[in-house]
Amino acid sequence: MLGNDLFKTLSLRHEIIGMDKDEIDIVLAEECSKAVAETKPDIVVNAAAFTNVDACETQKEECFAVNAEAVKNICSACHGKNIKIIHFSTDYVFDGKNDKPYKEDDACNPINVYGASKLAGERYLQTLADDYLLIRTSWLYGVHGKNFVRTILEKAEAKYFVHDTMTKSGARQTHPSTISVVDDQIGSPTYTKDLAAAVDLLISKNQRGIIHITNRGHCSWYEFAVRILKEAGMDDVEVRPIKTSQLPRPALRPAYSVLSMQKFITLTGKTPQPWQLALQDYLKNIKKMQ
């Protein structure tokens, strides 16, 4: 999802060599070394991750292999070759107990295996990379791949289908239905196209260190779902707010994981667009693809 938008955006100003998981297994150190030796890059961008938060709880070994050990392999492959590494991390490295947006130097304290694996990857990057840009982001969605926006739209469409009935006259009658979404987890939805553009800007300015990037503003998953259906013209499907405790899942989620954008704004002079406008852009783009 992110890799596709990065490739498209960065290709406008750079020569890009893309590798998917069928071409390189970053869990294997020798494959990372071989790829770097053959391509001789100026920058390595790692957009790969094990992102199924609940699956991470039971597939801990694979989760850490992809999200942490692979970062170590990439750093080792690039060591001493004057290569910048751009790596992506997550709002889930924080515990969600803040009442204001998390800054880059705030203490990390993940509450699930996914967050712990991503933090381990961050530590490898910070201690082993010669030059790095560590980007923390949150609640990603894009035109390629599975994401929350697509899930909500698919659920709404399924509700329409299930509740479509035929009247006695043979006319189709649609009955609005209900989707339940948690309203006690707060974060910032982020469109991968906007994230890719922000990364391109940071590369042009040769920035390094840890930088938070999301779309502007924040909401709950419930508020996000309501807005998705409204923008898609499906707001007759009711969204019912529920609490996280009513939806038992294997992994805990931080209640508040909004990331501060102040550092990015100061470094670039740019402010990402609000998440509401980003959502409109996304829906227009997926409509064009249909």
C-alpha positions in Angstrom: 0.0 0.0 0.0 2.6 2.5 1.0 5.3 1.1 -1.3 3.1 1.7 -4.4 2.6 5.4 -3.5 6.3 5.9 -2.6 7.4 4.3 -5.9 5.0 6.5 -7.9 5.9 9.7 -6.1 9.7 9.3 -5.8 10.0 8.1 -9.4 9.2 11.7 -10.6 12.6 12.9 -9.3 14.7 9.9 -8.7 15.7 6.6 -10.3 13.9 4.0 -8.2 14.5 0.3 -8.0 11.5 -1.4 -6.5 11.7 -4.8 -4.8 8.7 -6.7 -3.5 8.7 -9.7 -1.1 8.9 -12.2 -4.0 12.2 -10.5 -5.1 13.8 -10.1 -1.7 13.3 -11.6 1.7 14.6 -8.9 4.1 14.5 -11.4 7.0 17.6 -13.0 5.3 20.7 -11.0 5.9 22.4 -12.3 2.8 19.5 -11.2 0.5 19.8 -7.6 1.9 23.5 -7.6 1.3 23.1 -8.9 -2.2 20.5 -6.4 -3.1 22.6 -3.4 -1.8 25.7 -4.7 -3.6 23.9 -5.1 -6.9 21.9 -1.8 -6.9 24.4 0.4 -5.2 21.7 2.8 -3.9 22.1 6.3 -2.4 19.0 5.7 -0.3 17.2 2.5 0.9 13.5 2.9 1.7 12.0 0.1 3.8 8.3 0.1 3.5 7.9 -3.5 4.5 6.2 -4.5 7.8 4.2 -7.2 9.5 1.2 -5.0 10.2 -1.6 -7.4 11.3 -1.7 -6.2 14.9 -3.8 -9.0 16.3 -1.8 -11.7 14.4 1.4 -10.4 15.9 0.2 -11.6 19.4 0.4 -15.2 18.3 3.0 -14.9 15.5 5.5 -13.1 17.6 8.6 -14.7 16.1 7.6 -13.8 12.5 6.5 -10.3 13.6 9.9 -9.5 15.2 11.7 -11.1 12.3 10.1 -8.7 9.8 9.7 -5.6 12.0 13.0 -5.7 13.9 15.6 -8.3 12.7 15.1 -7.2 9.0 15.9 -3.6 10.0 19.1 -4.9 11.5 19.9 -6.8 8.2 19.3 -3.6 6.2 21.5 -1.6 8.4 24.3 -4.1 8.2 24.0 -4.3 4.4 24.3 -0.5 4.2 27.0 0.0 6.8 30.0 2.0 5.6 28.6 2.7 2.2 27.2 6.2 2.7 23.6 5.1 2.2 20.7 6.8 4.0 18.0 4.4 5.3 14.4 5.6 5.4 12.3 3.4 7.7 8.6 3.6 8.8 7.4 3.1 12.3 4.1 3.6 14.1 2.1 5.5 16.7 1.7 2.1 18.4 5.2 2.5 20.0 3.4 4.7 22.5 1.0 3.5 25.3 -1.8 5.9 24.6 -1.9 7.5 28.0 -1.0 11.0 26.8 -3.6 13.8 26.6 -1.7 15.7 24.0 0.0 14.8 20.7 3.1 12.7 21.1 6.4 14.4 20.2 9.4 12.6 18.6 11.3 12.5 21.9 8.5 11.3 24.1 9.1 8.0 25.9 8.0 4.9 24.1 6.0 2.2 25.9 4.2 -0.2 23.5 1.3 -2.2 24.9 1.2 -4.9 22.2 3.6 -7.1 20.4 3.3 -5.2 17.1 4.3 -1.9 18.9 7.2 -3.7 20.7 8.5 -5.2 17.4 8.4 -1.8 15.7 10.2 -0.2 18.6 12.9 -2.9 18.4 13.3 -2.0 14.7 13.6 1.6 15.7 16.4 0.8 18.2 18.3 -1.2 15.6 18.0 1.7 13.1 19.2 4.3 15.6 22.2 2.2 16.8 23.4 0.6 13.6 22.5 3.0 10.7 25.1 5.5 9.5 22.4 7.9 8.3 18.7 7.4 8.8 15.3 9.0 8.6 12.8 7.3 10.9 9.2 8.3 10.1 6.4 7.4 12.5 2.9 7.5 11.1 -0.5 6.2 11.9 -3.8 4.8 10.7 -2.6 4.3 7.1 -4.9 3.8 4.1 -4.3 3.9 0.3 -5.6 2.8 -3.0 -3.5 -0.4 -3.0 -4.2 -3.0 -0.3 -6.5 -3.7 2.6 -7.3 -0.8 4.9 -9.9 0.6 7.3 -11.6 2.8 4.7 -12.0 -0.1 2.3 -13.3 -2.3 5.1 -16.0 0.1 6.1 -17.1 0.6 2.5 -17.2 -3.2 1.9 -19.2 -3.7 5.1 -21.7 -1.0 4.1 -22.1 -2.6 0.7 -22.6 -6.0 2.2 -25.2 -4.6 4.5 -27.0 -3.2 1.5 -26.9 -6.5 -0.2 -28.1 -8.5 2.7 -30.9 -6.2 3.5 -32.1 -5.7 -0.1 -35.6 -7.2 -0.4 -38.2 -7.4 -3.1 -41.6 -5.9 -2.5 -44.8 -7.7 -3.6 -44.8 -5.5 -6.7 -41.3 -6.7 -7.6 -39.6 -3.4 -6.8 -36.4 -3.5 -4.8 -36.5 -2.0 -1.3 -33.3 -1.2 0.6 -33.2 -1.3 4.4 -30.5 0.7 6.1 -28.3 -1.4 8.5 -25.8 -0.9 11.3 -22.0 -1.1 11.6 -20.4 -1.0 15.0 -17.1 0.9 15.4 -15.1 1.8 18.6 -15.2 5.4 19.6 -12.6 5.4 22.4 -9.5 5.1 20.3 -8.2 8.4 19.0 -5.7 8.9 16.2 -4.9 10.6 12.9 -6.0 8.9 9.6 -3.2 9.1 7.0 -3.4 8.8 3.3 -0.4 7.0 1.9 -0.3 9.4 -1.1 0.2 12.3 1.2 2.7 10.5 3.3 4.8 9.7 0.1 4.7 13.3 -0.9 6.0 14.3 2.6 8.8 11.7 2.4 9.8 13.2 -1.0 10.0 16.6 0.5 12.1 15.4 3.4 14.5 13.7 1.0 14.9 16.9 -1.0 15.9 18.7 2.2 18.2 15.9 3.3 16.5 15.6 6.7 17.4 12.9 9.2 16.4 11.6 12.6 12.9 10.9 13.8 10.0 12.8 12.3 6.2 12.3 12.8 4.0 12.5 9.7 0.2 12.1 9.5 -2.6 14.0 7.9 -3.7 17.0 10.0 -6.3 16.6 12.8 -7.6 13.6 14.7 -10.7 11.6 15.3 -12.0 8.3 16.7 -12.4 5.2 14.5 -16.2 5.8 14.9 -15.9 9.4 13.6 -13.7 8.2 10.8 -16.3 5.6 9.8 -19.1 8.1 9.9 -17.2 10.5 7.6 -16.2 7.7 5.2 -19.8 6.7 4.6 -21.0 10.3 4.4 -18.4 11.1 1.7 -19.2 7.9 -0.1 -22.9 8.8 -0.2 -23.8 5.8 2.0 -24.7 7.6 5.2 -28.1 5.8 5.5 -26.0 2.9 6.9 -26.0 3.6 10.6 -22.7 3.5 12.5 -23.1 2.6 16.1 -20.4 3.7 18.6 -19.1 1.0 20.9 -16.3 0.8 23.5 -13.1 -1.2 22.9 -14.1 -3.4 25.8 -17.1 -4.5 23.8 -14.9 -5.7 21.0 -12.5 -8.2 22.5 -9.4 -8.6 20.3 -6.1 -10.3 21.0 -4.0 -7.1 21.0 -4.5 -4.0 23.2 -4.7 -0.7 21.3 -3.6 2.7 22.7 -6.5 4.9 23.5 -4.8 8.1 22.3 -2.0 7.9 19.7 -2.1 11.3 18.0 1.4 12.3 16.7 2.6 15.9 16.9 3.3 17.4 13.5 5.2 20.4 14.7 8.7 19.2 13.9 7.7 18.3 10.3 6.1 21.7 9.9 9.1 23.5 11.3 11.6 21.6 9.1 9.7 21.9 5.8 7.4 24.9 6.2 4.6 22.7 4.9 1.5 21.5 6.7 -0.2 18.3 5.6 -3.8 18.6 4.5 -6.6 17.7 7.0 -7.6 14.1 7.1 -11.1 15.0 5.9 -9.7 16.4 2.6 -7.3 13.5 2.3 -10.2 11.1 2.6 -12.1 12.9 -0.2 -9.0 12.6 -2.5 -8.7 8.9 -1.7 -12.4 8.3 -2.6 -12.0 10.2 -5.8 -8.9 8.1 -6.7 -10.5 4.7 -6.1 -13.6 5.8 -8.1 -11.3 6.5 -11.1 -9.9 3.0 -10.8 -13.2 1.3 -10.9 
